[in-house]
Amino acid sequence: MAPRKTGEPTAAAAKKALKKEWEDRLRATQWAVDPTFKHASDVDTITKTRAMSMGTPKLSQLELGTLRYEQRPSRQGQNRPMHLYNYAAVLTLIEARVPFLGPPKEPKAVPRDDHLHPKDPPLIDHEYIPPPDVHPADPAPEDIIWEGENIDVPNLLLEDAMLLYCLNKEDLAHLTRKSKWLDLKTVAVLALRVHGGLRRHNEIVVARRKETRQFVEDELQRTKFKSEGQPSGHYSKYLEKVLDERPDEYYLPEECREFNPMKYKGSWGRQVKQFVPLRRVSGDEFTNDCDWYHYQVRYLDEERDMVV
């Protein structure tokens, strides 16, 4: 090996110098936060959590601080707005640091186990045969809307399946023996079997909504309105995280949206309802008006959500 010339930097020193140069550039180009900034409508956006997980090594707060972001209300409340970044700009930033930090390292292969890629595939059972004593107003199985009313993820954890479909742990035992992930439609079908059909299932969900709304009202009185705006309960920590990384949006299955009033009103009775925690938000200090929401996002509509 040839001897190093006097004054020639070592590889480690050169690497350190490049890293410092990169960090100096980042500090000089930090974005001055503008709460009114909005991305163009055709821009692909991603959440801060996802942006910081990109690249190997992952992007730092200093690196991400050079990019503009749009603020939107978060499911965690108005005090914690969601930050949405331009996806293409994040990729450009990752490429820009290569001359200073070197090519990205190959990430270690880690087996995925989430609601999109379950390690153990869930049991699938979508066959629904109405019980003999089903309510005469129940639609035919092929006309039932199985898509999630509030939560649309393909696979659920036990805690969320019990909450959404008003089921007991014992009802789901045969599903959890197969996998910790429970197929959403399979759970919806099971709920109708257990509850005696669609209408009776929806009656159970609506009754729980009414009980929960009264509970929230009682809590507001007990806490002298300090609990205003807080949900009556929570999803699993896993589902909370999944939802928090999504931009807030009004969600209803396509057939139940309001662009076709005649169609969507007729569709409400065919939807398998889901129970989610409720929260109340007051209007202003001069009136007694208030709004109710399904957890953090979807508005609770009396005609759609509180009748069967």
C-alpha positions in Angstrom: 0.0 0.0 0.0 1.4 3.4 -1.0 2.2 5.7 2.0 -0.2 8.6 2.5 1.3 11.9 1.5 1.8 14.5 4.2 -1.3 16.6 4.5 -3.4 14.2 2.5 -6.8 13.8 4.3 -7.7 10.3 5.4 -10.9 8.7 4.0 -12.6 9.3 7.3 -11.6 13.0 7.4 -12.8 13.5 3.8 -16.1 11.8 4.6 -16.5 14.0 7.7 -15.8 17.1 5.6 -18.4 16.2 3.0 -21.0 15.5 5.7 -20.3 18.9 7.3 -20.6 20.6 3.9 -24.0 19.0 3.3 -25.2 20.0 6.8 -24.0 23.6 6.2 -26.0 23.7 2.9 -29.1 22.4 4.7 -28.8 25.0 7.4 -28.5 27.8 4.8 -31.6 26.6 2.9 -34.1 26.0 5.6 -37.7 26.8 4.6 -39.4 29.7 6.4 -42.6 28.1 7.5 -45.7 29.5 5.9 -49.0 28.2 7.4 -50.9 29.4 4.4 -48.8 27.4 1.8 -50.8 25.0 -0.4 -49.5 22.5 -2.9 -50.9 22.6 -6.4 -53.9 20.3 -6.9 -51.8 17.9 -9.2 -49.0 17.4 -6.7 -48.5 14.0 -5.2 -48.2 14.5 -1.4 -47.0 12.3 1.5 -47.1 12.7 5.2 -44.1 13.8 7.3 -43.9 10.3 8.9 -43.6 8.7 5.5 -41.2 11.3 4.2 -38.8 10.8 7.1 -38.9 7.1 6.6 -37.6 7.3 3.1 -34.0 6.9 2.1 -31.2 4.9 3.7 -30.3 6.4 6.1 -33.7 7.9 6.8 -34.1 11.6 6.2 -33.3 13.8 9.1 -35.4 16.8 10.4 -32.6 19.1 9.2 -32.9 17.7 5.7 -36.7 17.7 5.7 -36.6 21.3 6.9 -35.5 22.5 3.5 -38.8 21.4 1.9 -42.1 23.3 1.8 -45.1 21.6 3.3 -48.8 22.1 3.5 -50.6 22.1 6.9 -53.9 20.3 7.3 -56.0 19.4 10.3 -54.9 16.2 11.9 -56.9 13.5 13.6 -54.9 14.3 16.7 -56.6 17.7 16.9 -56.1 21.3 15.8 -52.9 21.7 17.9 -51.1 19.0 15.9 -51.6 19.8 12.2 -50.6 17.3 9.6 -47.6 18.2 7.3 -47.9 17.1 3.7 -44.7 17.2 1.5 -44.3 17.1 -2.3 -43.4 13.4 -3.0 -41.2 14.3 -6.0 -39.3 17.0 -4.0 -38.5 14.4 -1.3 -37.0 12.0 -3.9 -35.0 14.9 -5.4 -33.6 15.7 -1.9 -32.6 12.1 -1.4 -30.7 12.2 -4.7 -29.1 15.5 -3.9 -27.3 14.2 -0.8 -25.6 11.3 -2.6 -22.4 13.3 -3.5 -22.0 14.2 0.1 -23.2 11.1 2.0 -22.6 8.4 -0.6 -25.0 6.1 -2.3 -27.9 4.8 -0.1 -27.2 1.6 1.8 -29.2 -1.5 1.0 -31.8 -1.7 3.8 -32.0 -5.0 5.7 -34.9 -7.1 4.6 -37.5 -7.1 7.3 -40.6 -9.3 6.9 -43.7 -7.1 6.8 -46.7 -7.8 9.0 -49.3 -5.1 8.7 -52.9 -4.5 7.5 -51.7 -4.5 3.9 -49.2 -7.3 4.1 -50.2 -9.7 6.9 -47.5 -12.3 7.8 -50.2 -14.9 8.4 -53.1 -14.5 5.9 -56.5 -14.0 7.6 -59.3 -16.5 7.2 -61.6 -15.4 4.4 -65.3 -16.2 4.6 -67.6 -13.9 2.6 -70.5 -16.3 2.2 -73.6 -14.8 3.8 -76.9 -16.7 4.1 -79.5 -14.7 5.9 -80.9 -16.3 9.1 -84.4 -17.8 8.9 -85.9 -15.1 11.1 -84.2 -12.2 9.3 -86.1 -8.9 9.2 -88.4 -8.7 6.2 -86.9 -5.3 5.2 -83.4 -6.8 4.9 -81.9 -6.6 1.3 -80.7 -9.6 -0.6 -77.1 -10.5 0.2 -75.9 -9.3 -3.2 -77.4 -5.9 -2.5 -75.7 -5.3 0.9 -72.9 -2.8 0.9 -70.0 -4.5 2.8 -67.4 -1.8 2.3 -66.4 -0.1 5.5 -68.7 2.8 6.5 -66.0 4.6 8.5 -62.9 2.4 8.4 -61.9 0.9 5.0 -58.6 -0.9 5.7 -58.6 -4.5 4.3 -57.6 -6.2 7.6 -58.3 -5.4 11.2 -56.8 -6.2 14.6 -59.1 -7.9 17.1 -59.6 -4.7 19.2 -60.8 -2.8 16.2 -63.0 -5.6 14.8 -64.8 -5.8 18.2 -65.3 -2.0 18.3 -66.4 -1.4 14.7 -68.9 -4.3 14.5 -70.1 -4.5 18.2 -68.8 -8.1 18.6 -67.4 -10.0 21.5 -64.0 -11.6 21.7 -65.6 -15.1 21.6 -67.5 -14.3 18.4 -64.1 -13.8 16.6 -62.1 -16.6 18.3 -62.1 -18.9 15.2 -60.7 -16.0 13.1 -57.9 -15.1 15.6 -56.8 -18.7 15.7 -55.8 -18.3 12.0 -54.2 -14.9 12.2 -54.0 -11.8 14.3 -55.3 -10.0 11.2 -59.0 -10.2 10.5 -60.4 -9.6 7.0 -62.8 -6.7 7.1 -65.6 -8.2 5.0 -65.3 -11.5 6.8 -65.9 -9.6 10.1 -68.8 -7.7 8.6 -70.4 -11.0 7.4 -69.9 -12.5 10.8 -71.5 -9.5 12.5 -74.7 -10.1 10.5 -74.7 -13.8 11.4 -74.3 -13.0 15.1 -76.8 -10.2 15.2 -79.5 -11.8 13.1 -79.2 -9.9 9.8 -78.4 -6.4 8.5 -81.3 -4.4 10.0 -80.8 -5.9 13.5 -77.0 -5.3 13.3 -77.6 -1.7 12.3 -80.1 -1.3 15.2 -77.3 -2.4 17.6 -74.9 0.1 16.1 -77.4 3.0 16.2 -78.3 2.1 19.8 -74.7 2.2 20.8 -74.3 5.6 19.1 -77.2 7.0 21.1 -75.8 5.6 24.3 -72.4 7.0 23.5 -73.7 10.4 22.7 -75.5 10.5 26.1 -72.3 9.4 27.7 -70.4 12.2 26.1 -73.0 14.8 27.2 -72.8 13.5 30.7 -69.0 13.7 30.7 -69.2 17.3 29.4 -71.3 18.2 32.4 -69.1 16.3 34.8 -65.9 17.9 33.5 -67.5 21.3 33.1 -66.8 21.1 29.3 -63.1 20.4 29.7 -63.6 17.2 27.7 -65.1 19.2 24.8 -63.9 17.8 21.4 -62.4 14.7 22.9 -63.5 11.3 21.4 -65.5 8.9 23.5 -62.9 6.2 23.0 -60.0 5.1 20.7 -59.0 2.6 18.1 -56.0 0.3 18.6 -52.7 2.2 18.7 -51.9 0.6 15.4 -55.0 1.8 13.6 -54.6 5.2 15.2 -51.2 5.5 13.6 -52.4 4.3 10.2 -55.2 6.9 10.2 -53.0 9.7 11.5 -50.8 9.3 8.4 -53.6 9.8 6.0 -54.8 13.2 4.9 -58.2 14.0 6.5 -61.0 13.2 4.1 -64.7 12.7 4.3 -65.2 9.0 3.8 -68.3 7.1 2.7 -68.6 4.2 0.4 -69.2 5.4 -3.2 -72.8 4.3 -3.3 -73.6 6.3 -0.2 -72.1 9.6 -1.1 -74.3 12.7 -1.7 -73.7 13.4 -5.4 -76.9 11.5 -6.2 -79.5 12.2 -3.4 -82.1 9.7 -4.6 -79.4 7.0 -4.8 -77.6 7.6 -1.6 -80.7 7.8 0.6 -81.7 4.5 -0.8 -78.3 3.1 -0.1 -78.1 3.9 3.6 -80.3 1.0 4.5 -78.1 -1.4 2.6 -74.8 -0.3 4.3 -73.3 -2.5 7.1 -72.9 0.2 9.8 -69.7 0.5 11.9 -69.6 2.0 15.3 -66.7 4.4 16.0 -66.1 6.7 19.0 -68.0 10.0 18.9 -67.0 13.5 19.8 -68.9 16.7 20.2 -67.6 20.2 19.0 -69.5 23.3 20.1 -70.2 26.1 17.6 -69.5 29.4 19.3 -69.8 30.8 22.8 -73.0 32.7 22.0 -75.1 29.7 21.0 -75.8 26.2 22.2 -75.2 24.8 18.7 -72.8 21.9 18.4 -71.7 19.3 15.8 -71.1 15.6 16.3 -68.4 13.6 14.5 -67.5 10.0 14.0 -64.2 10.1 15.9 -62.1 12.8 14.3 -63.4 13.3 10.8 -66.8 12.3 9.4 -69.7 14.4 10.3 -72.5 12.6 12.1 -75.7 13.0 10.1 -79.0 12.5 12.1 -80.9 11.1 9.2 -78.2 8.8 7.9 -76.4 7.8 11.1 -79.0 7.8 13.9 -81.8 5.9 12.3 -82.1 2.4 10.7 
